[in-house]
C-alpha cells in the first residue's frame, strides 16, 4: 500500500529534484485508501461503477475509502460526470436498451455501438422550448446517470504525477512507449510483484553519472512525446491509418518547434547513445520513422520518401534504424516513384554508412544486384558496376513433404501428421491425426534421422546460453549509467556498440577461456549460474527454454568451447543487429554429441538476409547447418515423406 511513497523516494534518481513538481503538503490516507488507489491506478483511466468494485482483501465495504479518496482530491464522483459519451459508455447493454426504450429510439435492440451513435445524434437536438439548458442532451444525461448509479474515476492531476514518477523511475526500456503512455500500470505491477517476492532481478550496483533531463520541462517534453507515441501505436494496431496520420502530423509539427533549440540537441548529442534513447528527440524521431509506414499505407510515397530523407540527414537519434531507412528509401525510389538513378545513389550512400550493418547491408547489396540483372536498368548499368558485391556462402538445403491442413486466412501454414499411438499396438488400429506447425514437422523429421533431442527456440536458445556463460559480465560493476534503478533485466547499453567497448577486456578474456573450455568446465559454469540465478528476470535468459539444467549443459557440451566462443563474440560485438536471424531448430544426438542447426522454411517462404548471414557464419564456425524446406502435398496424400 505504500508503494507510491516508495517510488517517490528521492533517492531513486539523482535528477528527480529537478524534474518533479514541488511537493504539496502531505495528505494522510488510510492503509485501505492507499490500497484502493493502487488498484484503481492499475486499471484503465475511465469511469467505473462503484457497484463493480470488489476487492475483498481491502474490505467488504469500500465506500469509506471511496469517500476518503474523493475528499482528498484523488477521486472524482458521479457529480463530476457531465460528458454524455462517457456516461453512455458506462452503461451496460441492457441499461442502454432501457434508455433507448425510454427515448423511443427506432431500434432499441440494436448493437451497443449503434445505440451510442443514435443517442449522440438525438442529443444534438433542442427541446421545443429552444433553450440550451433544457435540450434533449441534458435530459439524456440525467436519465443515463440515474441508470448508472454511483461511479468514480481517478483525478487526472494526481494520476499524471504518479505516472510521471513511475516513468522517470523505470527508465530502463526505450522500446516500451506503450507502457509509458498507459500511465505506468505495468511498472507498478513490477514493483508489487517484487515486494511480494514473486519477481526477483539480478544483483548489480546502481551508478548514475549523467543527468538525462536538464530540468522539469525537459522531462515533461519526453513524457508528452511518449504519450503521443503510445497513441500512434494504438491507432496503427487498430489499422486506423487516418487517425495515425493525424497524430503523426501533429507530432511532426511539435518536433519542428522543439528542434529549433540548439542547446537541447547539444545536450542530447553529448549523452551516451544508451541514454539518448530516453530523450524527447529520440522519441519524436521514432514517431517520424513510424510515419513512413503510415504514409506508405496511405500510398503517399512521395511524402514517405521526403520523410526518410529528413530522417537520414541527422545522425544523433535512432542511428540503429539507419539501415532500414536506407533500404526503404531505395525501394520507394525504385518501385514507387520510378526514380531508378536516385535509388542507385541511395544504395551507394547506404553501403558507405557505418551504421548500416549485417542484414540491411546485405539487403542493399542484393537490391543493387537485382537491378544489375534487370533489363529495365540496362541504361544505368554503368552506375551499378562499382557498387560492392557482398557474397554469402551457401549452405546445404533439403526438402521434406508435409500434408497441408486446409485453412482460411493468411496465417502460418499448419500441417497434419499422424500419431501412431502406443508402441504396444493398442486396441485402436487407426492412427490419430495431429495438427502441427512447420517447425514441429521438421523436428519429427530429424528425430527419424536419429537426432533424439531437439529445440525450436530460434534466437532464444543461443541468447539463453550466452546469458548463462556471460552473466557476471552482463551485470558487472563500474560502468556508469547502465544500471539506474533496482528493477532492470539488462544493462542499458546492451543493444549498443558501447556494450562491447565498455567491457572489451573482460569479454575478450572470457571468450579465450570459453574457446579452451573442456566439456566438464562448460557444465560447471552453466550449473553455477543456473543454480544461483534461476528464475531472475533477465532479458537474454529464457529459463523455460531448456527442459532442465542437464539439457542446457548437454547442448553446450555438444556445441563445444570454440563454437560457443565464436557465437558469443558475434553477439557481444553487435547484439542489436545480430539477435535476429538465428536458426529455428537445434537438434542433437546424445550418444555422440553430433548437432545440426536448421532453418525451417514453409511453402512460399524464403531466407532473409540476416538468416543467410547467420547460417554462413555458423557454418564457418564449424557447425553442420541446413535449410529445411517443407513442401506441401495435397490432403488426399496418405503418407508423409
C-alpha positions, 0 to 999 in steps of 0.5 A: 500500500505504500508503494507510491511513497516508495517510488517517490523516494528521492533517492531513486534518481539523482535528477528527480529534484529537478524534474518533479513538481514541488511537493504539496503538503502531505495528505494522510490516507488510510492503509485501505485508501492507499490500497484502493488507489493502487488498484484503481491506478492499475486499471484503465483511466475511465469511469467505473461503477462503484457497484463493480468494485470488489476487492475483498482483501481491502474490505467488504465495504469500500465506500469509506475509502471511496469517500476518503479518496474523493475528499482528498482530491484523488477521486472524482464522483458521479457529480463530476460526470457531465460528458454524455459519451462517457456516461453512455459508455458506462452503461451496460447493454441492457441499461442502454436498451432501457434508455433507448426504450425510454427515448423511443429510439427506432431500434432499441435492440440494436448493437451497443455501438449503434445505440451510442451513435443514435443517442449522440445524434438525438442529443444534438437536438433542442427541446421545443422550448429552444433553450440550451439548458433544457435540450434533449442532451441534458435530459439524456444525461440525467436519465443515463446517470440515474441508470448508472448509479454511483461511479468514480474515476481517478483525478487526472492531476494526481494520476499524471504525477504518479505516472510521471514518477513511475516513468522517470523511475523505470527508465530502463526500456526505450522500446516500451512507449506503450507502457509509458503512455498507459500511465505506468500500470505495468511498472507498478505491477513490477514493483508489487510483484517484487515486494511480494517476492514473486519477481526477483532481478539480478544483483548489480550496483546502481551508478548514475553519472549523467543527468538525462533531463536538464530540468522539469520541462525537459522531462515533461517534453519526453513524457508528452512525446511518449504519450503521443507515441503510445497513441500512434501505436494504438491507432496503427494496431487498430489499422486506423491509418487516418487517425495515425496520420493525424497524430503523426502530423501533429507530432511532426509539427511539435518536433519542428518547434522543439528542434529549433533549440540548439542547446537541447540537441547539444545536450542530447548529442553529448549523452551516451547513445544508451541514454539518448534513447530516453530523450524527447528527440529520440522519441519524436524521431521514432514517431517520424520513422513510424510515419513512413509506414503510415504514409506508405499505407496511405500510398503517399510515397512521395511524402514517405520518401521526403520523410526518410530523407529528413530522417537520414540527414541527422545522425544523433537519434535512432542511428540503429534504424539507419539501415532500414531507412536506407533500404526503404528509401531505395525501394520507394525510389525504385518501385514507387516513384520510378526514380531508378538513378536516385535509388542507385545513389541511395544504395551507394550512400547506404553501403558507405554508412557505418551504421548500416550493418549485417542484414540491411547491408546485405539487403542493399547489396542484393537490391543493387544486384537485382537491378544489375540483372534487370533489363529495365536498368540496362541504361544505368548499368554503368552506375551499378558496376562499382557498387560492392558485391557482398557474397554469402556462402551457401549452405546445404538445403533439403526438402521434406513433404508435409500434408497441408491442413486446409485453412482460411486466412493468411496465417502460418501454414499448419500441417497434419501428421499422424500419431501412431499411438502406443508402441504396444499396438493398442486396441485402436488400429487407426492412427490419430491425426495431429495438427502441427506447425512447420517447425514441429514437422521438421523436428519429427523429421530429424528425430527419424534421422536419429537426432533424439533431442531437439529445440525450436527456440530460434534466437532464444536458445543461443541468447539463453546460453550466452546469458548463462556463460556471460552473466557476471559480465552482463551485470558487472560493476563500474560502468556508469549509467547502465544500471539506474534503478533496482528493477532492470533485466539488462544493462542499458547499453546492451543493444549498443556498440558501447556494450562491447567497448565498455567491457572489451577486456573482460569479454575478450578474456572470457571468450579465450577461456570459453574457446579452451573450455573442456566439456566438464568446465562448460557444465560447471559454469552453466550449473553455477549460474543456473543454480544461483540465478534461476528464475531472475528476470533477465532479458537474454535468459529464457529459463523455460527454454531448456527442459532442465539444467542437464539439457542446457549443459548437454547442448553446450557440451555438444556445441563445444568451447570454440563454437560457443566462443565464436557465437558469443563474440558475434553477439557481444560485438553487435547484439542489436543487429545480430539477435535476429536471424538465428536458426529455428531448430537445434537438434542433437544426438546424445550418444555422440554429441553430433548437432545440426542447426536448421532453418525451417522454411514453409511453402512460399517462404524464403531466407532473409538476409540476416538468416543467410548471414547467420547460417554462413557464419555458423557454418564457418564456425564449424557447425553442420547447418541446413535449410529445411524446406517443407513442401506441401502435398495435397490432403488426399496424400496418405503418407508423409515423406 
